[in-house]
Amino acid sequence: MNLLTMLTSDPIVMFAFGGIAIMLGICAFYVYYFMSHIKNGL
């Protein structure tokens, strides 16, 4: 339980999780963008 409280209170971990979330969001957008353009025939 000490590890969990350390992870939730550490700002470095919060920035890392935030960066990973932003990166996954951008990746999901590009996958949707390219798949929709491929399906519509550009």
MDAnalysis code that builds the backbone (N, CA, C; Angstrom):
import MDAnalysis as mda
import numpy as np

u = mda.Universe.empty(126, n_residues=42, atom_resindex=np.repeat(np.arange(42), 3), trajectory=True)
u.add_TopologyAttr("name", ["N", "CA", "C"] * 42)
u.add_TopologyAttr("resid", np.arange(1, 43))
u.add_TopologyAttr("resname", ["MET", "ASN", "LEU", "LEU", "THR", "MET", "LEU", "THR", "SER", "ASP", "PRO", "ILE", "VAL", "MET", "PHE", "ALA", "PHE", "GLY", "GLY", "ILE", "ALA", "ILE", "MET", "LEU", "GLY", "ILE", "CYS", "ALA", "PHE", "TYR", "VAL", "TYR", "TYR", "PHE", "MET", "SER", "HIS", "ILE", "LYS", "ASN", "GLY", "LEU"])
u.atoms.positions = np.array([
    [0.837, -1.202, 0.000],
    [0.000, 0.000, 0.000],
    [0.871, 1.250, 0.000],
    [2.070, 1.168, 0.550],
    [2.964, 2.319, 0.554],
    [3.378, 2.689, -0.866],
    [3.548, 1.686, -1.724],
    [3.915, 1.944, -3.118],
    [2.787, 2.685, -3.837],
    [1.548, 2.310, -3.550],
    [0.406, 2.965, -4.189],
    [0.307, 4.434, -3.786],
    [0.513, 4.731, -2.519],
    [0.455, 6.129, -2.087],
    [1.623, 6.922, -2.650],
    [2.780, 6.291, -2.799],
    [3.931, 6.971, -3.391],
    [3.665, 7.285, -4.859],
    [3.041, 6.344, -5.587],
    [2.765, 6.569, -6.999],
    [1.714, 7.658, -7.214],
    [0.738, 7.735, -6.332],
    [-0.321, 8.732, -6.514],
    [0.104, 10.120, -6.056],
    [1.143, 10.225, -5.249],
    [1.544, 11.547, -4.751],
    [2.777, 12.090, -5.456],
    [3.462, 11.284, -6.247],
    [4.690, 11.716, -6.905],
    [4.354, 12.475, -8.181],
    [4.808, 13.719, -8.326],
    [4.465, 14.470, -9.539],
    [5.134, 13.919, -10.799],
    [6.287, 13.292, -10.663],
    [6.969, 12.722, -11.822],
    [6.122, 11.593, -12.419],
    [5.541, 10.774, -11.555],
    [4.693, 9.678, -12.021],
    [3.440, 10.236, -12.691],
    [2.893, 11.313, -12.141],
    [1.705, 11.929, -12.745],
    [2.021, 12.476, -14.132],
    [3.176, 13.121, -14.294],
    [3.564, 13.621, -15.611],
    [3.793, 12.471, -16.584],
    [4.369, 11.373, -16.110],
    [4.606, 10.220, -16.985],
    [3.283, 9.610, -17.431],
    [2.341, 9.415, -16.498],
    [1.038, 8.867, -16.871],
    [0.278, 9.826, -17.786],
    [0.405, 11.114, -17.540],
    [-0.238, 12.096, -18.409],
    [0.338, 12.065, -19.818],
    [1.646, 11.952, -19.922],
    [2.289, 11.869, -21.234],
    [1.899, 10.614, -21.978],
    [1.819, 9.497, -21.261],
    [1.404, 8.245, -21.901],
    [-0.043, 8.350, -22.364],
    [-0.907, 8.971, -21.562],
    [-2.308, 9.122, -21.948],
    [-2.446, 10.006, -23.185],
    [-1.679, 11.100, -23.242],
    [-1.713, 11.978, -24.412],
    [-1.210, 11.245, -25.642],
    [-0.127, 10.484, -25.482],
    [0.434, 9.741, -26.607],
    [-0.557, 8.698, -27.124],
    [-1.229, 7.986, -26.232],
    [-2.217, 7.000, -26.658],
    [-3.410, 7.667, -27.336],
    [-3.802, 8.841, -26.856],
    [-4.885, 9.571, -27.497],
    [-4.520, 10.000, -28.907],
    [-3.288, 10.486, -29.097],
    [-2.846, 10.879, -30.435],
    [-2.776, 9.664, -31.345],
    [-2.275, 8.543, -30.832],
    [-2.207, 7.319, -31.636],
    [-3.605, 6.852, -32.034],
    [-4.552, 6.907, -31.123],
    [-5.918, 6.487, -31.438],
    [-6.529, 7.406, -32.488],
    [-6.248, 8.707, -32.401],
    [-6.763, 9.635, -33.409],
    [-6.204, 9.314, -34.786],
    [-4.899, 9.051, -34.871],
    [-4.304, 8.759, -36.173],
    [-4.795, 7.430, -36.741],
    [-5.015, 6.436, -35.888],
    [-5.565, 5.173, -36.368],
    [-6.963, 5.399, -36.925],
    [-7.793, 6.145, -36.218],
    [-9.134, 6.453, -36.714],
    [-9.075, 7.261, -38.009],
    [-8.188, 8.252, -38.052],
    [-8.071, 9.130, -39.221],
    [-7.668, 8.346, -40.463],
    [-6.621, 7.522, -40.341],
    [-6.161, 6.786, -41.503],
    [-7.139, 5.689, -41.908],
    [-7.752, 5.026, -40.951],
    [-8.713, 3.973, -41.304],
    [-9.936, 4.573, -41.989],
    [-10.409, 5.732, -41.529],
    [-11.568, 6.331, -42.190],
    [-11.208, 6.801, -43.593],
    [-10.005, 7.297, -43.803],
    [-9.618, 7.746, -45.133],
    [-9.360, 6.557, -46.074],
    [-8.854, 5.476, -45.529],
    [-8.653, 4.297, -46.360],
    [-9.998, 3.702, -46.775],
    [-10.952, 3.688, -45.843],
    [-12.259, 3.121, -46.145],
    [-13.012, 3.973, -47.155],
    [-12.852, 5.305, -47.081],
    [-13.543, 6.189, -48.008],
    [-12.798, 6.352, -49.329],
    [-11.651, 5.752, -49.475],
    [-10.904, 5.850, -50.723],
    [-10.226, 7.188, -50.911],
    [-9.831, 7.840, -49.830],
    [-9.170, 9.141, -49.870],
    [-10.006, 10.107, -50.680],
])
